[in-house]
């Protein structure tokens, strides 16, 4: 698989890094020589200096031989023109583009059926707002994903000290939980992602990922001592694109919302566009302002400024002053591993949201969706089992999945199966697979070759 990536920023860099580790042929285009130098020194990929909107540069990058082109620069206009040029030069190349401007929202479908024929339009701002809403709806969760049109949740929660599951061997879970059937699909411990086996034990402080049907979610959360706490009052720090989108969504849900924004002109825009949201001109990391706004009565503070340090500081300050819960926007991947150490558990990232959307469209096989776990340490994928597969009609315990991977769910029409060793995959089932980074190429090979006989 040859992939051309236009843009060597954070998203382009991390997608290129991931694909290069999987031995894919990757070419990255960017006009910034420093960005290309960072890439070539860190990753085994080909680089081309120039604008991805230039047909000559696309030709040099080998667009005619590329199976996929990703346009992920910070400029919507460059991404659109790059897709238009690629459509002209190589109509069979699959095109994905990142478009963040709200003005383009209503035209996403138009861009698919008309030139530049973009197969997938990615708006990370929209995806981040959806992620925030999912985190709001699942108490105590630090990570929430959805499969089977929302009927299956995969949830990450921390195992608190004194939990009844601390020290329990996974094979003994059924006897501890009695009638509750719980599938623990992954554990993050000391920054290492583990796909656990029956003889593994849970420990205090583990980040535990489990699979649950939506109807059983709150019962399963109570096993981890996480209980429903309705969010009624929200404070948003940062009234930019994402802050504005989130405030609109909260208004639709009739929640009490305040927005703190530094820029006076943006405050005027927000006040004109929002109907019931209180817009405050100020600095969200100003302790005096937070106290004045009765921060101790706020159920949720969401920090969404363009500056990560401000977001971190504002979240920590809000918690110290009595806010019940915070969600913090982070863009630098290097910060992710530090967050839990300083007391920030719920983190969202537009760049990570963009990467998750891209992954499902560049995986071999009938992958319907893919979500990163722990940054880049692993993925959870939803895939379709086709009738030609040789993994159907046999017990899971007799199938040699790559080490570090496991089938965590089977969706059969309207039935959701939390699988055991004797469970059998049937043709047209949708399967959910957890995999560590090292296991992903092996899983992808199974999905491509065995599920589709490519």
N, C-alpha and C positions, 0 to 999 in steps of 0.2 A: 504494500500500500504506500503510494507516494502522496504526501500532504504538503501543500504550500500554505504557509502562515504569513499573513500580511500584518506586521506589527510585532515588535520585539519588546513590548512593555511587560508588565507583570503577568497578564493573562497569556500573552504569546510565549513568554519565557517558560512558564510552568506547563503549558500544554506541550511545547516543544520538548521540554525535559522529560515529561512523562512518556511521550510517544517514542523518543529516542531510546529510552530504557527498554522499550518493547520492540526494538529493532525495526522500527518503521523508517522509511526514507523521508526525511523532513527537510524542507527548504524554508528559511525565514527571510522575509524582506523587510527592511527598515532603512530610513534615510539617516538615522542617528548612528554614527560609527562607534560610539561608546557602548550603545545597547548591543550592537552586533559583536563587539569585542567581548563583552560579558558573556554572550551566548557561546561564542566559539571557544572561549577559554574554559567553559563549564560543561558543555554538552557536545556530543558528536553529531552536529548537524551542519548542513551547508547554509551559508549566508549570502545574500545578495544586497548590495547597497543601492538604495534608490527608493522611489515612491511606488507603493503597491498599486497606485492608480494608473501607472504608466504601462501601456501595452508592451513596450520594448522590455521593460524590467520583468513583467510577467512571463514574456517569452523566454528571457534569460533564465528565469527560475524553473522553467519546464512546465508551464501551466497546461500544455497540451497533453502531457503524460500524467498529470495529477488526477487522482481519484477524488480528492477533496481539497477545497480552498477555504481557509478560515480568515475572514477579514475582521481583525480585532484591534485596530488602532484606536486611539482616543478620539479620532475625528469621525463622526457619522458620515460626513461627505466623502472622505477618502474611502471609507468602507463601501459606500454605495457605488462609487465610480470603479473601485477595484472589482466589485461583483459584475458591473456592467461590462467592463473590459474582458473579464474572464468568460462571461456569457458569450461574448462575440468571438473570442479566440478558441474557446473549448466548451461548447454547449453541454457536453456530457459530464463535465466536472461538477460535482456536488458543491454547492456554495452555502456557507454559513456566515452571517454578518452580525456584528454587535452594533445595535442602534439604540442610543439612550435617550434621544430627544423625544419629548412627549408629542411633538408635532407629527412624528412618524407613526404614532400608535395605531391610528385608524387605517394605515396603509400597509400593515404587515401582510395581510392576505393578498393585497393588490400586487405587492412586490414578488409574490410567489407565482402568480399566474401570468403576469406581464413582465417584460424586461425590467430589471436585470435577472428575473427568475431565481430569486434567492430561496433555497430550499428551507432554510430555517433562519428566522430573525430572532436574535437574542437581545432582550432588554434586561440587563442585570438589576436595574432599579426596581422593575416590577417583581422580579424573582425575590429580591431582598424583602420587599414589603410582604410578600406571601410567606416568606420564612418567619418574619417577625410575628405575623398573625398566627402561624402554627405554634410558635413558642409561647405566645400569649395563651393559647387554648389548652396547652398541656402543662399542668403544674409541676414544677421541679425539674423539667426536662432541659438539658443543655443542647440537645440535638434532636430534631424531629424530621422524619421523611415520610412520604406517602407512596403507596403502590396500590394497584388495582382500583384506580379512580378514587383513592382515599379510603377504601374499605380496610386496608392494612396499613398500620403505622409501624415504623421502626423508630425506636425512641432510645436516646442515651441519657442515663441518670447516674449521679454519683451515689455510691454506697456509703451511707453515713455511718460514723462510729456508733456501735451499739445495735446496728441493724440485725434482725434475726437471720439474715442470709450471710452475714460475715462468718467466714470459716467453713461454710457449707460446701461440700463436694457436689459438683454439678449433677453427678449421677444420683445423688440423694435428694435432689430438689423435689421430685414427686412426693416422697414421704414427708418432707417438711411442709410442702404447700397443700397437701391433700388434694382437694378437688380442683385447685387452680392449675391449669396446664400452662407453663411458661417456657418459652424457648429463648435462651440466652445465646445470641449469635456471635457476639464479639465482646472483648474486654480490653480496655486501654489501661495499662499499669506501667508506671514509671516511663511514660511517653512511648511505650511499645504496644502495638496492636496485636492482640492474641485472638485467634479463632479457637475457642476452647474445646476441650474434649471432656468426657465424662469424669476423668480422674482429676481435673483441675479444680482448685478451691477458689472461692471468692474471698476478697480481702477488703477491709476498711479502705475507703478512698478510691477504689476501682471505679472507672467510668464504664458502666455496664450498658451494652446495647441489647435490647430485646425486641421481639416481634409480637405484635398484638393485633387482633381484630379490633376495629373501631368500637364495636359494642362492648368489648371487654376492657377497654383501655384504662378506665379509671379504677377498676378493680385491680388490674395488674399494677398500676402506679401505687396503690395503697400497700402492696407487698413491700415496696421500697420506702414506705412511710411518706409518700408524696400525695397530698390531698388537695382537692379542688379549692382554689381561692379566686373567686371571680375578680376580674380587672374592671374597675369602674372609672378610675381617674388616671390619666396618662399625661406625662410631660415629655415633650419631644425637644431635645437640644439640637438645633440645626434645622433651619427651614429651607434647605435647598431642594433639589429635585426629589430626593427620596423622602425627606421630611414632609414635603408638601403632599406627595402621593399617600403617605401613611396617614396624615391628618385627614385627608379626604375619605379614606377608608374607615377611619374611626368615627367620623361624622355620620357615615352611612350606617354604622352600627349603634349610633346614638350614645356613644361614650363621651364622657367629659374629657376635653383635651386642651392642653396649653402648648404653645410653641415658643421657644426662646431663640431669637435670631439676632446676630450682631449687625448685619447690614440693614441700614434704614430703608433703602429702596426695596429690598426683598421683603421687609416687614410690611411695607405698603401693598406690595403685590399679594402677599398672603392674606392680609386683612380684606382685600377686595374679593379674592377668590373663595375664601372659606367663610362659611355662614355662622357656625356656632363656636368655632375654635377661638380661644383667647390668644392673641399674638403679642408677645412681649419683646421689646427692643433691649437687648443686653447680652451679657456673656454667661453662658451656661455653666462655666466653672467659677462663677462669682458666688462665694459662700453667702454673702449678704443677700443677694437676689434670691437664692434658693430658700433661705430661711424666710424671707419676706413672702414667698409664694407658698409657704406651709408645706415644704417638701416632705415632712413626716406624714402627711395625709395622702401622699401620692402612692398609688398601687404599683405603677410601672414608670420608670424613666428610660427613654430610648435616646441614646446619644448618636447623632447622625451628621456631625459636621465633617468637613473635608480634611480635618486635621486629627490624626489618630491620637496624638498625645492629649489633645483637648478632650476627645471622647473618653479616653481612659481616666483622666483626672476628674471629669465631670461625673462619671459613673461611680468612681470610688468615693467622691465627696457626697454624692447623693445617698449612697448606702450608709455612709458614716452619719449623715444628718437624719436618717430614719426612713428613707424610701424603701419600700418593701422588696422591690425587684428592679434589676437593670438589664438592658440589652445594649451591647456596645458594638458599634461598627468599626471593623478593622480591615485595612487593605493590605498591609505588609504581612506576608506569610511568615516572616521570621518572628513576628510578635505572637503568633498563635500559641506556641508552646509555653509562653510566659504568663498567659492570662490566668490560668487556674492558680498559679503560684502566688499571684498578687490579689486573688479573691474575686476575679471576674470570670464567671462561669458561662454566661450566655453571650455568644459572639456571632455577629453576622458579617458577611463580606460580599460586596457586589462582584468582586473578581472571582471569588470561589463559586458564587451562584452562576456566573457566566461559564466557568469551567465545567460545572456539573451538567449544564445544558448541552455544552459541546460534546462531552464524553459520550452521551447516549447516541449521538449521531455519527461518531467515528469508530464505534466498536463494531467488530465483525459479528455476524449473526443477527438474529432478530432481537436485538436489545431494545426494549421499549423505554427504559429509563435507567439512569446511572447516577449515583450520589457518592461523593467522596466521603471517606471517614477519616477523622483525625488529620485534616489537611490533605496530605498525599499518601498516607500510610496504607490506604486500602479503599475498596469500593464495595457498594452493594448495588446489584444490578437486577432488573426485572427483564426476563427474556421469554421468548415463545418457543416451546418444544414442538417441532414439526413432525409429521408422521414418519418421515424418512429417518428419524434419529434412531441410533442404536442404544440410547439411554432411556427410551420409553419401554414400558411393559416389563420392567425388572425392578426388584427392591433396591432402594438407594444404597444399602450396605454392600451391594455387589457391583456398584459403579465406582471406578477409580477416578474420583475427582482429584485435582492437584492438591498437594499438601498446602494447608493454609486457606482452604476454601470449604464452604459447606452450603447445602441447600437449606434455606431458612423458611421457605414457604412455598406452597403449591396452590394456585388458584385454578379451580376447575369449574367453569361457567360461573354460577353464583355461589359455589361452595369454596370456602377457604380452609386449607388443611395445614396445620402446623405439623411438619413431618417427623417421623421417626425412622429408624433403620429399615423397617419393613414397608414403608410407604413406597408407592409406585407412581412414576410419572407417566401420564397418558398423553397421546397425541393432542395437540392444541392446548395443553395446559400452559399457564404462565407460571414460571418458576422464579423465585427470588434467591439470589446467590450472594453470599458474603465472601469476600476474598481479600487477602493481604496484597500489598503491592507486588510482592514476588510471585504470587499465584495468578495474577491477572493475565499474563500472556497465555498460561495454560488453560485458564477458563475461557479466554477469548478463542483459543484454538478449538476447544470443545464446541463452543457456540457456533463457530463458523463452519467447521468441518463436519462435526457430527450432527448438528441440528439442521444444517442446510446442505450437506454433502458438496461443499464448494471444492 
